[in-house]
Amino acid sequence: VQLVESGGGWVQAGGSLRLSCAVSGLPFSNNVMGWIGQAPGMEREVVARIHWSTATPYYADFVKGRFTISRHNAKSTVYLQMNSLKPEDTGVYSCAARSLFGQEYTYWGQGTQVTVSS
C-alpha cells in the first residue's frame, strides 16, 4: 500500500495550495480517504475526508468554506484544495485511508509540510 502526498509548501496568509495524494494497493475498495493535519505541538485532527465511492465529503468546522476535498478515480488520487489560508493552518498534512466502517485510519502517507506566514 502506498499513499504519496505532494503539494505542500510555503504561502502567505490568504494564499492557496493544493495537496495531492496518490493512492495504490489498498486492500479494500469501499474506503474513506482523509486529510489529517497536525499543527506544531498539537494533536492530529481530521481536516476533511471523502467517501471514495460516493465522493461524499466531510469538513472540520474550521476549514468549511475554505478547503475542498475531491478525488479522481482514474488517477487514484485525492486532493485537498486549500484556499484563504491562515497562519493557524500551518502544520504537517497527511493523507490516510480506512475502510468504510473502520474506526481508525489504517494506512498513512508520509505527510507534507504546509507553512502559512502572516
C-alpha positions as CSV (number, residue, x, y, z in Angstrom):
1,V,0.0,0.0,0.0
2,Q,1.3,3.4,-0.9
3,L,-0.1,6.9,-0.2
4,V,2.2,9.6,-1.5
5,E,1.5,13.2,-0.8
6,S,2.7,16.2,-2.7
7,G,1.9,19.9,-3.0
8,G,2.9,21.3,0.4
9,G,5.0,24.4,0.7
10,W,5.1,28.0,1.9
11,V,2.5,30.6,1.2
12,Q,1.4,33.9,2.6
13,A,-1.8,34.3,4.5
14,G,-4.8,34.4,2.1
15,G,-3.0,32.3,-0.4
16,S,-3.8,28.8,-1.7
17,L,-2.2,25.4,-2.0
18,R,-3.4,22.1,-3.5
19,L,-2.3,18.9,-1.9
20,S,-2.4,15.6,-3.8
21,C,-2.3,12.1,-2.5
22,A,-1.6,9.3,-5.0
23,V,-3.1,6.0,-3.7
24,S,-2.2,2.4,-4.6
25,G,-2.6,-1.1,-3.3
26,L,-5.4,-0.5,-0.8
27,P,-6.9,-3.9,0.2
28,F,-10.4,-2.6,0.4
29,S,-12.4,-0.9,-2.3
30,N,-15.1,0.7,-0.1
31,N,-12.9,3.2,1.6
32,V,-12.7,6.6,3.2
33,M,-9.8,8.9,2.4
34,G,-8.9,11.6,4.9
35,W,-6.6,14.6,5.2
36,I,-5.3,14.8,8.7
37,G,-3.5,17.9,9.9
38,Q,-1.1,18.3,12.8
39,A,-0.1,21.8,13.9
40,P,3.1,22.2,15.9
41,G,2.6,20.9,19.4
42,M,-0.9,19.8,18.7
43,E,-2.8,16.6,18.3
44,R,-3.6,15.3,14.8
45,E,-7.1,16.0,13.6
46,V,-9.2,15.2,10.6
47,V,-9.4,18.3,8.4
48,A,-11.5,16.7,5.7
49,R,-12.5,13.2,4.5
50,I,-14.2,11.8,1.5
51,H,-16.0,8.5,0.8
52,W,-14.3,7.2,-2.3
53,S,-17.4,5.6,-3.9
54,T,-19.9,8.4,-3.4
55,A,-17.5,11.3,-3.2
56,T,-19.4,12.5,-0.1
57,P,-17.2,15.0,1.7
58,Y,-16.9,15.9,5.4
59,Y,-15.1,19.0,6.7
60,A,-14.0,20.1,10.1
61,D,-15.7,23.4,11.1
62,F,-12.5,25.4,11.0
63,V,-12.0,24.7,7.2
64,K,-15.5,24.8,5.9
65,G,-15.8,27.3,3.1
66,R,-12.0,27.4,2.6
67,F,-10.9,23.8,1.8
68,T,-12.3,21.4,-0.7
69,I,-11.6,17.6,-0.8
70,S,-12.0,15.7,-4.0
71,R,-10.9,12.5,-5.7
72,H,-10.1,11.4,-9.2
73,N,-11.0,7.8,-9.8
74,A,-8.9,7.2,-12.9
75,K,-5.8,8.7,-11.3
76,S,-6.4,7.1,-7.9
77,T,-5.6,10.5,-6.4
78,V,-7.2,12.5,-3.6
79,Y,-6.9,16.3,-3.5
80,L,-7.2,18.9,-0.9
81,Q,-7.6,22.4,-2.3
82,M,-6.7,24.9,0.4
83,N,-7.9,28.5,-0.1
84,S,-7.8,31.6,2.2
85,L,-5.0,30.0,4.2
86,K,-4.4,31.3,7.7
87,P,-1.2,31.1,9.8
88,E,-3.0,28.7,12.1
89,D,-3.3,26.2,9.2
90,T,0.4,25.7,9.4
91,G,1.3,22.1,10.0
92,V,2.0,18.7,8.6
93,Y,-0.8,17.3,6.5
94,S,-1.1,13.6,5.9
95,C,-3.3,11.5,3.7
96,A,-4.8,8.4,5.2
97,A,-7.2,5.6,4.4
98,R,-9.6,3.5,6.3
99,S,-12.3,1.1,5.4
100,L,-15.9,2.5,5.4
101,F,-16.7,1.1,8.9
102,G,-13.2,1.3,10.3
103,Q,-12.7,3.2,13.5
104,E,-9.2,4.3,12.7
105,Y,-7.2,5.2,9.7
106,T,-5.1,2.2,8.7
107,Y,-2.8,3.5,6.1
108,W,-0.9,6.7,6.1
109,G,1.3,8.8,3.8
110,Q,4.5,10.4,4.9
111,G,3.0,13.8,5.3
112,T,3.7,17.1,3.6
113,Q,4.5,20.4,5.3
114,V,2.3,23.5,4.9
115,T,3.6,26.8,6.2
116,V,1.4,29.9,6.1
117,S,3.1,33.2,7.0
118,S,1.3,36.2,8.3
